Amino acid sequence: MNNITLSLLEEIKSIVGATYFFTDEESFAKYGSDETEKLHYAPQVVVKPRTAEEISKLLILCNQHLIHVTPRGAGTGLTGGA
């Protein structure tokens, strides 16, 4: 799998909008783990798509560029799924 480039980040931001696009350390800390103890994987970007169309566009883009996608729920799991 590949790392996300700056141009790819811009494409992702254009899909979800700047309000739902996060690249800050606080978001990485929050969304890089769930309730599992001592298990953290910092993401390269956090996005919060609002529609099925945005989700579809993101998944197509990530598939084309071989980028991992980890869907996330409430983050309350104990299996390290987040």
PyMOL Python script that loads the backbone (N, CA, C, O; Angstrom):
from pymol import cmd

cmd.read_pdbstr("""\
ATOM      1  N   MET A   1       0.829  -1.183   0.000  1.00  0.00           N
ATOM      2  CA  MET A   1       0.000   0.000   0.000  1.00  0.00           C
ATOM      3  C   MET A   1       0.879   1.254   0.000  1.00  0.00           C
ATOM      4  O   MET A   1       2.048   1.210   0.384  1.00  0.00           O
ATOM      5  N   ASN A   2       0.302   2.351  -0.430  1.00  0.00           N
ATOM      6  CA  ASN A   2       1.056   3.583  -0.620  1.00  0.00           C
ATOM      7  C   ASN A   2       0.762   4.611   0.462  1.00  0.00           C
ATOM      8  O   ASN A   2      -0.256   4.541   1.151  1.00  0.00           O
ATOM      9  N   ASN A   3       1.672   5.564   0.596  1.00  0.00           N
ATOM     10  CA  ASN A   3       1.449   6.719   1.443  1.00  0.00           C
ATOM     11  C   ASN A   3       0.632   7.746   0.672  1.00  0.00           C
ATOM     12  O   ASN A   3       0.589   7.730  -0.558  1.00  0.00           O
ATOM     13  N   ILE A   4       0.002   8.613   1.395  1.00  0.00           N
ATOM     14  CA  ILE A   4      -0.819   9.649   0.782  1.00  0.00           C
ATOM     15  C   ILE A   4       0.060  10.853   0.434  1.00  0.00           C
ATOM     16  O   ILE A   4       0.767  11.384   1.290  1.00  0.00           O
ATOM     17  N   THR A   5       0.008  11.268  -0.813  1.00  0.00           N
ATOM     18  CA  THR A   5       0.787  12.423  -1.271  1.00  0.00           C
ATOM     19  C   THR A   5       0.004  13.711  -1.009  1.00  0.00           C
ATOM     20  O   THR A   5      -1.189  13.677  -0.710  1.00  0.00           O
ATOM     21  N   LEU A   6       0.691  14.836  -1.127  1.00  0.00           N
ATOM     22  CA  LEU A   6       0.028  16.128  -0.956  1.00  0.00           C
ATOM     23  C   LEU A   6      -1.082  16.339  -1.987  1.00  0.00           C
ATOM     24  O   LEU A   6      -2.144  16.871  -1.662  1.00  0.00           O
ATOM     25  N   SER A   7      -0.835  15.923  -3.221  1.00  0.00           N
ATOM     26  CA  SER A   7      -1.865  16.094  -4.253  1.00  0.00           C
ATOM     27  C   SER A   7      -3.079  15.212  -3.960  1.00  0.00           C
ATOM     28  O   SER A   7      -4.214  15.608  -4.226  1.00  0.00           O
ATOM     29  N   LEU A   8      -2.844  14.028  -3.418  1.00  0.00           N
ATOM     30  CA  LEU A   8      -3.945  13.146  -3.051  1.00  0.00           C
ATOM     31  C   LEU A   8      -4.731  13.720  -1.869  1.00  0.00           C
ATOM     32  O   LEU A   8      -5.957  13.608  -1.827  1.00  0.00           O
ATOM     33  N   LEU A   9      -4.035  14.331  -0.917  1.00  0.00           N
ATOM     34  CA  LEU A   9      -4.717  14.992   0.192  1.00  0.00           C
ATOM     35  C   LEU A   9      -5.657  16.082  -0.322  1.00  0.00           C
ATOM     36  O   LEU A   9      -6.772  16.241   0.175  1.00  0.00           O
ATOM     37  N   GLU A  10      -5.197  16.822  -1.311  1.00  0.00           N
ATOM     38  CA  GLU A  10      -6.035  17.878  -1.888  1.00  0.00           C
ATOM     39  C   GLU A  10      -7.269  17.293  -2.570  1.00  0.00           C
ATOM     40  O   GLU A  10      -8.360  17.855  -2.475  1.00  0.00           O
ATOM     41  N   GLU A  11      -7.098  16.174  -3.251  1.00  0.00           N
ATOM     42  CA  GLU A  11      -8.241  15.510  -3.883  1.00  0.00           C
ATOM     43  C   GLU A  11      -9.246  15.037  -2.837  1.00  0.00           C
ATOM     44  O   GLU A  11     -10.455  15.186  -3.011  1.00  0.00           O
ATOM     45  N   ILE A  12      -8.734  14.469  -1.756  1.00  0.00           N
ATOM     46  CA  ILE A  12      -9.609  14.004  -0.682  1.00  0.00           C
ATOM     47  C   ILE A  12     -10.359  15.184  -0.075  1.00  0.00           C
ATOM     48  O   ILE A  12     -11.566  15.106   0.154  1.00  0.00           O
ATOM     49  N   LYS A  13      -9.647  16.271   0.185  1.00  0.00           N
ATOM     50  CA  LYS A  13     -10.284  17.466   0.757  1.00  0.00           C
ATOM     51  C   LYS A  13     -11.352  18.010  -0.171  1.00  0.00           C
ATOM     52  O   LYS A  13     -12.384  18.493   0.295  1.00  0.00           O
ATOM     53  N   SER A  14     -11.124  17.941  -1.480  1.00  0.00           N
ATOM     54  CA  SER A  14     -12.120  18.454  -2.431  1.00  0.00           C
ATOM     55  C   SER A  14     -13.391  17.607  -2.425  1.00  0.00           C
ATOM     56  O   SER A  14     -14.464  18.098  -2.778  1.00  0.00           O
ATOM     57  N   ILE A  15     -13.280  16.348  -2.031  1.00  0.00           N
ATOM     58  CA  ILE A  15     -14.460  15.476  -1.973  1.00  0.00           C
ATOM     59  C   ILE A  15     -15.306  15.782  -0.738  1.00  0.00           C
ATOM     60  O   ILE A  15     -16.527  15.903  -0.842  1.00  0.00           O
ATOM     61  N   VAL A  16     -14.675  15.907   0.422  1.00  0.00           N
ATOM     62  CA  VAL A  16     -15.444  16.062   1.669  1.00  0.00           C
ATOM     63  C   VAL A  16     -15.554  17.503   2.141  1.00  0.00           C
ATOM     64  O   VAL A  16     -16.416  17.815   2.963  1.00  0.00           O
ATOM     65  N   GLY A  17     -14.707  18.382   1.641  1.00  0.00           N
ATOM     66  CA  GLY A  17     -14.700  19.770   2.093  1.00  0.00           C
ATOM     67  C   GLY A  17     -13.761  19.944   3.275  1.00  0.00           C
ATOM     68  O   GLY A  17     -13.534  19.005   4.038  1.00  0.00           O
ATOM     69  N   ALA A  18     -13.219  21.138   3.427  1.00  0.00           N
ATOM     70  CA  ALA A  18     -12.214  21.422   4.456  1.00  0.00           C
ATOM     71  C   ALA A  18     -12.742  21.202   5.873  1.00  0.00           C
ATOM     72  O   ALA A  18     -11.975  20.842   6.765  1.00  0.00           O
ATOM     73  N   THR A  19     -14.036  21.413   6.091  1.00  0.00           N
ATOM     74  CA  THR A  19     -14.620  21.255   7.428  1.00  0.00           C
ATOM     75  C   THR A  19     -14.579  19.813   7.912  1.00  0.00           C
ATOM     76  O   THR A  19     -14.557  19.571   9.119  1.00  0.00           O
ATOM     77  N   TYR A  20     -14.568  18.852   6.996  1.00  0.00           N
ATOM     78  CA  TYR A  20     -14.628  17.435   7.338  1.00  0.00           C
ATOM     79  C   TYR A  20     -13.338  16.697   6.996  1.00  0.00           C
ATOM     80  O   TYR A  20     -13.342  15.485   6.779  1.00  0.00           O
ATOM     81  N   PHE A  21     -12.242  17.437   6.952  1.00  0.00           N
ATOM     82  CA  PHE A  21     -10.924  16.939   6.569  1.00  0.00           C
ATOM     83  C   PHE A  21      -9.936  17.330   7.662  1.00  0.00           C
ATOM     84  O   PHE A  21      -9.824  18.511   7.994  1.00  0.00           O
ATOM     85  N   PHE A  22      -9.206  16.346   8.237  1.00  0.00           N
ATOM     86  CA  PHE A  22      -8.351  16.627   9.381  1.00  0.00           C
ATOM     87  C   PHE A  22      -6.960  16.017   9.198  1.00  0.00           C
ATOM     88  O   PHE A  22      -6.827  14.844   8.849  1.00  0.00           O
ATOM     89  N   THR A  23      -5.927  16.829   9.438  1.00  0.00           N
ATOM     90  CA  THR A  23      -4.549  16.347   9.368  1.00  0.00           C
ATOM     91  C   THR A  23      -3.759  16.801  10.594  1.00  0.00           C
ATOM     92  O   THR A  23      -2.529  16.853  10.558  1.00  0.00           O
ATOM     93  N   ASP A  24      -4.453  17.125  11.665  1.00  0.00           N
ATOM     94  CA  ASP A  24      -3.790  17.611  12.873  1.00  0.00           C
ATOM     95  C   ASP A  24      -3.503  16.463  13.852  1.00  0.00           C
ATOM     96  O   ASP A  24      -4.174  15.431  13.826  1.00  0.00           O
ATOM     97  N   GLU A  25      -2.514  16.655  14.699  1.00  0.00           N
ATOM     98  CA  GLU A  25      -2.086  15.622  15.648  1.00  0.00           C
ATOM     99  C   GLU A  25      -3.197  15.230  16.623  1.00  0.00           C
ATOM    100  O   GLU A  25      -3.294  14.062  17.000  1.00  0.00           O
ATOM    101  N   GLU A  26      -4.020  16.166  17.031  1.00  0.00           N
ATOM    102  CA  GLU A  26      -5.118  15.859  17.956  1.00  0.00           C
ATOM    103  C   GLU A  26      -6.101  14.864  17.323  1.00  0.00           C
ATOM    104  O   GLU A  26      -6.541  13.921  17.980  1.00  0.00           O
ATOM    105  N   SER A  27      -6.438  15.076  16.066  1.00  0.00           N
ATOM    106  CA  SER A  27      -7.328  14.148  15.360  1.00  0.00           C
ATOM    107  C   SER A  27      -6.660  12.790  15.183  1.00  0.00           C
ATOM    108  O   SER A  27      -7.310  11.755  15.333  1.00  0.00           O
ATOM    109  N   PHE A  28      -5.372  12.787  14.865  1.00  0.00           N
ATOM    110  CA  PHE A  28      -4.659  11.522  14.704  1.00  0.00           C
ATOM    111  C   PHE A  28      -4.650  10.731  16.010  1.00  0.00           C
ATOM    112  O   PHE A  28      -4.810   9.511  15.999  1.00  0.00           O
ATOM    113  N   ALA A  29      -4.465  11.423  17.130  1.00  0.00           N
ATOM    114  CA  ALA A  29      -4.476  10.752  18.432  1.00  0.00           C
ATOM    115  C   ALA A  29      -5.865  10.205  18.743  1.00  0.00           C
ATOM    116  O   ALA A  29      -6.004   9.081  19.227  1.00  0.00           O
ATOM    117  N   LYS A  30      -6.879  10.999  18.465  1.00  0.00           N
ATOM    118  CA  LYS A  30      -8.259  10.603  18.765  1.00  0.00           C
ATOM    119  C   LYS A  30      -8.731   9.442  17.901  1.00  0.00           C
ATOM    120  O   LYS A  30      -9.350   8.506  18.408  1.00  0.00           O
ATOM    121  N   TYR A  31      -8.450   9.492  16.611  1.00  0.00           N
ATOM    122  CA  TYR A  31      -8.976   8.507  15.677  1.00  0.00           C
ATOM    123  C   TYR A  31      -8.017   7.361  15.371  1.00  0.00           C
ATOM    124  O   TYR A  31      -8.339   6.489  14.564  1.00  0.00           O
ATOM    125  N   GLY A  32      -6.851   7.349  16.000  1.00  0.00           N
ATOM    126  CA  GLY A  32      -5.873   6.292  15.772  1.00  0.00           C
ATOM    127  C   GLY A  32      -6.013   5.110  16.708  1.00  0.00           C
ATOM    128  O   GLY A  32      -5.206   4.181  16.674  1.00  0.00           O
ATOM    129  N   SER A  33      -7.048   5.146  17.553  1.00  0.00           N
ATOM    130  CA  SER A  33      -7.235   4.036  18.489  1.00  0.00           C
ATOM    131  C   SER A  33      -8.693   3.946  18.916  1.00  0.00           C
ATOM    132  O   SER A  33      -9.497   4.843  18.661  1.00  0.00           O
ATOM    133  N   ASP A  34      -9.005   2.842  19.569  1.00  0.00           N
ATOM    134  CA  ASP A  34     -10.319   2.703  20.199  1.00  0.00           C
ATOM    135  C   ASP A  34     -10.063   2.457  21.681  1.00  0.00           C
ATOM    136  O   ASP A  34      -9.056   2.935  22.204  1.00  0.00           O
ATOM    137  N   GLU A  35     -10.918   1.743  22.363  1.00  0.00           N
ATOM    138  CA  GLU A  35     -10.748   1.511  23.795  1.00  0.00           C
ATOM    139  C   GLU A  35      -9.756   0.402  24.117  1.00  0.00           C
ATOM    140  O   GLU A  35      -9.561   0.069  25.286  1.00  0.00           O
ATOM    141  N   THR A  36      -9.128  -0.174  23.100  1.00  0.00           N
ATOM    142  CA  THR A  36      -8.107  -1.186  23.314  1.00  0.00           C
ATOM    143  C   THR A  36      -6.896  -0.537  23.985  1.00  0.00           C
ATOM    144  O   THR A  36      -6.431   0.516  23.548  1.00  0.00           O
ATOM    145  N   GLU A  37      -6.393  -1.160  25.039  1.00  0.00           N
ATOM    146  CA  GLU A  37      -5.251  -0.596  25.746  1.00  0.00           C
ATOM    147  C   GLU A  37      -3.975  -0.707  24.925  1.00  0.00           C
ATOM    148  O   GLU A  37      -3.728  -1.720  24.270  1.00  0.00           O
ATOM    149  N   LYS A  38      -3.178   0.336  24.969  1.00  0.00           N
ATOM    150  CA  LYS A  38      -1.829   0.360  24.400  1.00  0.00           C
ATOM    151  C   LYS A  38      -1.761  -0.026  22.924  1.00  0.00           C
ATOM    152  O   LYS A  38      -0.797  -0.659  22.494  1.00  0.00           O
ATOM    153  N   LEU A  39      -2.747   0.338  22.167  1.00  0.00           N
ATOM    154  CA  LEU A  39      -2.745   0.032  20.738  1.00  0.00           C
ATOM    155  C   LEU A  39      -3.144   1.300  19.984  1.00  0.00           C
ATOM    156  O   LEU A  39      -4.268   1.783  20.125  1.00  0.00           O
ATOM    157  N   HIS A  40      -2.225   1.835  19.189  1.00  0.00           N
ATOM    158  CA  HIS A  40      -2.484   3.078  18.471  1.00  0.00           C
ATOM    159  C   HIS A  40      -1.803   3.032  17.111  1.00  0.00           C
ATOM    160  O   HIS A  40      -0.621   2.705  17.012  1.00  0.00           O
ATOM    161  N   TYR A  41      -2.543   3.355  16.080  1.00  0.00           N
ATOM    162  CA  TYR A  41      -2.020   3.466  14.723  1.00  0.00           C
ATOM    163  C   TYR A  41      -2.457   4.808  14.163  1.00  0.00           C
ATOM    164  O   TYR A  41      -3.614   4.974  13.776  1.00  0.00           O
ATOM    165  N   ALA A  42      -1.553   5.751  14.118  1.00  0.00           N
ATOM    166  CA  ALA A  42      -1.895   7.097  13.653  1.00  0.00           C
ATOM    167  C   ALA A  42      -2.261   7.073  12.173  1.00  0.00           C
ATOM    168  O   ALA A  42      -1.517   6.529  11.358  1.00  0.00           O
ATOM    169  N   PRO A  43      -3.397   7.654  11.827  1.00  0.00           N
ATOM    170  CA  PRO A  43      -3.776   7.737  10.407  1.00  0.00           C
ATOM    171  C   PRO A  43      -2.963   8.811   9.694  1.00  0.00           C
ATOM    172  O   PRO A  43      -2.302   9.632  10.330  1.00  0.00           O
ATOM    173  N   GLN A  44      -3.022   8.793   8.379  1.00  0.00           N
ATOM    174  CA  GLN A  44      -2.378   9.843   7.583  1.00  0.00           C
ATOM    175  C   GLN A  44      -3.332  11.001   7.346  1.00  0.00           C
ATOM    176  O   GLN A  44      -2.910  12.128   7.087  1.00  0.00           O
ATOM    177  N   VAL A  45      -4.609  10.713   7.438  1.00  0.00           N
ATOM    178  CA  VAL A  45      -5.648  11.736   7.285  1.00  0.00           C
ATOM    179  C   VAL A  45      -6.924  11.184   7.922  1.00  0.00           C
ATOM    180  O   VAL A  45      -7.148   9.974   7.950  1.00  0.00           O
ATOM    181  N   VAL A  46      -7.746  12.087   8.427  1.00  0.00           N
ATOM    182  CA  VAL A  46      -9.062  11.724   8.962  1.00  0.00           C
ATOM    183  C   VAL A  46     -10.094  12.491   8.159  1.00  0.00           C
ATOM    184  O   VAL A  46      -9.999  13.711   8.017  1.00  0.00           O
ATOM    185  N   VAL A  47     -11.073  11.782   7.638  1.00  0.00           N
ATOM    186  CA  VAL A  47     -12.161  12.442   6.907  1.00  0.00           C
ATOM    187  C   VAL A  47     -13.490  11.957   7.454  1.00  0.00           C
ATOM    188  O   VAL A  47     -13.613  10.834   7.943  1.00  0.00           O
ATOM    189  N   LYS A  48     -14.477  12.829   7.359  1.00  0.00           N
ATOM    190  CA  LYS A  48     -15.823  12.497   7.824  1.00  0.00           C
ATOM    191  C   LYS A  48     -16.821  12.737   6.688  1.00  0.00           C
ATOM    192  O   LYS A  48     -17.512  13.756   6.658  1.00  0.00           O
ATOM    193  N   PRO A  49     -16.884  11.789   5.763  1.00  0.00           N
ATOM    194  CA  PRO A  49     -17.826  11.959   4.647  1.00  0.00           C
ATOM    195  C   PRO A  49     -19.257  11.970   5.162  1.00  0.00           C
ATOM    196  O   PRO A  49     -19.580  11.293   6.138  1.00  0.00           O
ATOM    197  N   ARG A  50     -20.112  12.744   4.501  1.00  0.00           N
ATOM    198  CA  ARG A  50     -21.494  12.917   4.944  1.00  0.00           C
ATOM    199  C   ARG A  50     -22.510  12.198   4.085  1.00  0.00           C
ATOM    200  O   ARG A  50     -23.653  12.010   4.501  1.00  0.00           O
ATOM    201  N   THR A  51     -22.109  11.790   2.889  1.00  0.00           N
ATOM    202  CA  THR A  51     -23.076  11.169   1.985  1.00  0.00           C
ATOM    203  C   THR A  51     -22.502   9.890   1.391  1.00  0.00           C
ATOM    204  O   THR A  51     -21.292   9.662   1.408  1.00  0.00           O
ATOM    205  N   ALA A  52     -23.394   9.066   0.867  1.00  0.00           N
ATOM    206  CA  ALA A  52     -22.958   7.843   0.185  1.00  0.00           C
ATOM    207  C   ALA A  52     -22.103   8.192  -1.026  1.00  0.00           C
ATOM    208  O   ALA A  52     -21.164   7.463  -1.346  1.00  0.00           O
ATOM    209  N   GLU A  53     -22.406   9.277  -1.692  1.00  0.00           N
ATOM    210  CA  GLU A  53     -21.626   9.701  -2.851  1.00  0.00           C
ATOM    211  C   GLU A  53     -20.197  10.057  -2.452  1.00  0.00           C
ATOM    212  O   GLU A  53     -19.251   9.685  -3.147  1.00  0.00           O
ATOM    213  N   GLU A  54     -20.029  10.774  -1.336  1.00  0.00           N
ATOM    214  CA  GLU A  54     -18.679  11.098  -0.874  1.00  0.00           C
ATOM    215  C   GLU A  54     -17.909   9.835  -0.499  1.00  0.00           C
ATOM    216  O   GLU A  54     -16.730   9.700  -0.827  1.00  0.00           O
ATOM    217  N   ILE A  55     -18.572   8.919   0.183  1.00  0.00           N
ATOM    218  CA  ILE A  55     -17.928   7.651   0.550  1.00  0.00           C
ATOM    219  C   ILE A  55     -17.484   6.912  -0.702  1.00  0.00           C
ATOM    220  O   ILE A  55     -16.360   6.414  -0.769  1.00  0.00           O
ATOM    221  N   SER A  56     -18.356   6.841  -1.686  1.00  0.00           N
ATOM    222  CA  SER A  56     -18.037   6.154  -2.934  1.00  0.00           C
ATOM    223  C   SER A  56     -16.835   6.791  -3.625  1.00  0.00           C
ATOM    224  O   SER A  56     -15.927   6.085  -4.062  1.00  0.00           O
ATOM    225  N   LYS A  57     -16.825   8.110  -3.726  1.00  0.00           N
ATOM    226  CA  LYS A  57     -15.707   8.803  -4.368  1.00  0.00           C
ATOM    227  C   LYS A  57     -14.403   8.570  -3.626  1.00  0.00           C
ATOM    228  O   LYS A  57     -13.361   8.366  -4.249  1.00  0.00           O
ATOM    229  N   LEU A  58     -14.450   8.598  -2.290  1.00  0.00           N
ATOM    230  CA  LEU A  58     -13.252   8.365  -1.492  1.00  0.00           C
ATOM    231  C   LEU A  58     -12.713   6.952  -1.691  1.00  0.00           C
ATOM    232  O   LEU A  58     -11.509   6.755  -1.855  1.00  0.00           O
ATOM    233  N   LEU A  59     -13.613   5.973  -1.676  1.00  0.00           N
ATOM    234  CA  LEU A  59     -13.179   4.588  -1.836  1.00  0.00           C
ATOM    235  C   LEU A  59     -12.624   4.317  -3.231  1.00  0.00           C
ATOM    236  O   LEU A  59     -11.656   3.572  -3.380  1.00  0.00           O
ATOM    237  N   ILE A  60     -13.222   4.906  -4.233  1.00  0.00           N
ATOM    238  CA  ILE A  60     -12.697   4.770  -5.601  1.00  0.00           C
ATOM    239  C   ILE A  60     -11.298   5.377  -5.685  1.00  0.00           C
ATOM    240  O   ILE A  60     -10.381   4.757  -6.222  1.00  0.00           O
ATOM    241  N   LEU A  61     -11.137   6.586  -5.155  1.00  0.00           N
ATOM    242  CA  LEU A  61      -9.846   7.271  -5.175  1.00  0.00           C
ATOM    243  C   LEU A  61      -8.783   6.463  -4.427  1.00  0.00           C
ATOM    244  O   LEU A  61      -7.670   6.288  -4.923  1.00  0.00           O
ATOM    245  N   CYS A  62      -9.125   5.977  -3.242  1.00  0.00           N
ATOM    246  CA  CYS A  62      -8.161   5.204  -2.454  1.00  0.00           C
ATOM    247  C   CYS A  62      -7.825   3.873  -3.120  1.00  0.00           C
ATOM    248  O   CYS A  62      -6.681   3.420  -3.065  1.00  0.00           O
ATOM    249  N   ASN A  63      -8.801   3.256  -3.738  1.00  0.00           N
ATOM    250  CA  ASN A  63      -8.546   2.011  -4.456  1.00  0.00           C
ATOM    251  C   ASN A  63      -7.599   2.245  -5.636  1.00  0.00           C
ATOM    252  O   ASN A  63      -6.684   1.455  -5.866  1.00  0.00           O
ATOM    253  N   GLN A  64      -7.816   3.307  -6.366  1.00  0.00           N
ATOM    254  CA  GLN A  64      -6.956   3.624  -7.515  1.00  0.00           C
ATOM    255  C   GLN A  64      -5.504   3.851  -7.099  1.00  0.00           C
ATOM    256  O   GLN A  64      -4.581   3.528  -7.846  1.00  0.00           O
ATOM    257  N   HIS A  65      -5.307   4.408  -5.900  1.00  0.00           N
ATOM    258  CA  HIS A  65      -3.963   4.755  -5.427  1.00  0.00           C
ATOM    259  C   HIS A  65      -3.429   3.784  -4.374  1.00  0.00           C
ATOM    260  O   HIS A  65      -2.396   4.034  -3.753  1.00  0.00           O
ATOM    261  N   LEU A  66      -4.143   2.674  -4.180  1.00  0.00           N
ATOM    262  CA  LEU A  66      -3.737   1.645  -3.210  1.00  0.00           C
ATOM    263  C   LEU A  66      -3.505   2.224  -1.817  1.00  0.00           C
ATOM    264  O   LEU A  66      -2.462   1.996  -1.204  1.00  0.00           O
ATOM    265  N   ILE A  67      -4.481   2.966  -1.331  1.00  0.00           N
ATOM    266  CA  ILE A  67      -4.438   3.587  -0.010  1.00  0.00           C
ATOM    267  C   ILE A  67      -5.358   2.810   0.925  1.00  0.00           C
ATOM    268  O   ILE A  67      -6.512   2.544   0.588  1.00  0.00           O
ATOM    269  N   HIS A  68      -4.846   2.447   2.100  1.00  0.00           N
ATOM    270  CA  HIS A  68      -5.663   1.767   3.100  1.00  0.00           C
ATOM    271  C   HIS A  68      -6.774   2.677   3.604  1.00  0.00           C
ATOM    272  O   HIS A  68      -6.582   3.884   3.758  1.00  0.00           O
ATOM    273  N   VAL A  69      -7.928   2.092   3.857  1.00  0.00           N
ATOM    274  CA  VAL A  69      -9.059   2.818   4.438  1.00  0.00           C
ATOM    275  C   VAL A  69      -9.526   2.034   5.658  1.00  0.00           C
ATOM    276  O   VAL A  69      -9.741   0.824   5.581  1.00  0.00           O
ATOM    277  N   THR A  70      -9.681   2.722   6.775  1.00  0.00           N
ATOM    278  CA  THR A  70     -10.206   2.091   7.980  1.00  0.00           C
ATOM    279  C   THR A  70     -11.480   2.814   8.378  1.00  0.00           C
ATOM    280  O   THR A  70     -11.417   3.923   8.909  1.00  0.00           O
ATOM    281  N   PRO A  71     -12.645   2.202   8.130  1.00  0.00           N
ATOM    282  CA  PRO A  71     -13.893   2.820   8.581  1.00  0.00           C
ATOM    283  C   PRO A  71     -13.928   2.821  10.106  1.00  0.00           C
ATOM    284  O   PRO A  71     -13.363   1.930  10.740  1.00  0.00           O
ATOM    285  N   ARG A  72     -14.575   3.793  10.685  1.00  0.00           N
ATOM    286  CA  ARG A  72     -14.613   3.901  12.137  1.00  0.00           C
ATOM    287  C   ARG A  72     -16.024   4.224  12.605  1.00  0.00           C
ATOM    288  O   ARG A  72     -16.732   5.034  12.007  1.00  0.00           O
ATOM    289  N   GLY A  73     -16.402   3.574  13.676  1.00  0.00           N
ATOM    290  CA  GLY A  73     -17.682   3.858  14.337  1.00  0.00           C
ATOM    291  C   GLY A  73     -17.444   4.806  15.495  1.00  0.00           C
ATOM    292  O   GLY A  73     -16.807   5.848  15.341  1.00  0.00           O
ATOM    293  N   ALA A  74     -17.956   4.437  16.648  1.00  0.00           N
ATOM    294  CA  ALA A  74     -17.871   5.292  17.828  1.00  0.00           C
ATOM    295  C   ALA A  74     -16.533   5.198  18.551  1.00  0.00           C
ATOM    296  O   ALA A  74     -16.246   6.026  19.415  1.00  0.00           O
ATOM    297  N   GLY A  75     -15.703   4.198  18.212  1.00  0.00           N
ATOM    298  CA  GLY A  75     -14.402   4.062  18.860  1.00  0.00           C
ATOM    299  C   GLY A  75     -14.476   3.407  20.224  1.00  0.00           C
ATOM    300  O   GLY A  75     -13.556   3.548  21.029  1.00  0.00           O
ATOM    301  N   THR A  76     -15.555   2.694  20.495  1.00  0.00           N
ATOM    302  CA  THR A  76     -15.727   2.062  21.802  1.00  0.00           C
ATOM    303  C   THR A  76     -15.324   0.594  21.806  1.00  0.00           C
ATOM    304  O   THR A  76     -15.409  -0.063  22.844  1.00  0.00           O
ATOM    305  N   GLY A  77     -14.890   0.070  20.671  1.00  0.00           N
ATOM    306  CA  GLY A  77     -14.528  -1.334  20.573  1.00  0.00           C
ATOM    307  C   GLY A  77     -13.300  -1.686  21.391  1.00  0.00           C
ATOM    308  O   GLY A  77     -12.507  -0.818  21.758  1.00  0.00           O
ATOM    309  N   LEU A  78     -13.156  -2.973  21.670  1.00  0.00           N
ATOM    310  CA  LEU A  78     -12.022  -3.459  22.459  1.00  0.00           C
ATOM    311  C   LEU A  78     -11.152  -4.418  21.658  1.00  0.00           C
ATOM    312  O   LEU A  78     -10.402  -5.205  22.236  1.00  0.00           O
ATOM    313  N   THR A  79     -11.246  -4.360  20.331  1.00  0.00           N
ATOM    314  CA  THR A  79     -10.502  -5.311  19.495  1.00  0.00           C
ATOM    315  C   THR A  79      -9.450  -4.648  18.628  1.00  0.00           C
ATOM    316  O   THR A  79      -8.806  -5.333  17.833  1.00  0.00           O
ATOM    317  N   GLY A  80      -9.250  -3.353  18.747  1.00  0.00           N
ATOM    318  CA  GLY A  80      -8.251  -2.656  17.941  1.00  0.00           C
ATOM    319  C   GLY A  80      -8.707  -2.361  16.528  1.00  0.00           C
ATOM    320  O   GLY A  80      -7.884  -2.073  15.660  1.00  0.00           O
ATOM    321  N   GLY A  81     -10.010  -2.427  16.282  1.00  0.00           N
ATOM    322  CA  GLY A  81     -10.545  -2.202  14.944  1.00  0.00           C
ATOM    323  C   GLY A  81     -10.420  -0.785  14.437  1.00  0.00           C
ATOM    324  O   GLY A  81     -10.425  -0.554  13.228  1.00  0.00           O
ATOM    325  N   ALA A  82     -10.308   0.167  15.347  1.00  0.00           N
ATOM    326  CA  ALA A  82     -10.196   1.562  14.922  1.00  0.00           C
ATOM    327  C   ALA A  82      -8.809   1.832  14.389  1.00  0.00           C
ATOM    328  O   ALA A  82      -8.513   2.954  13.979  1.00  0.00           O
TER     329      ALA A  82
END
""", "prot")
cmd.dss("prot")
cmd.show_as("cartoon", "prot")
cmd.util.cbc("prot")
cmd.orient("prot")
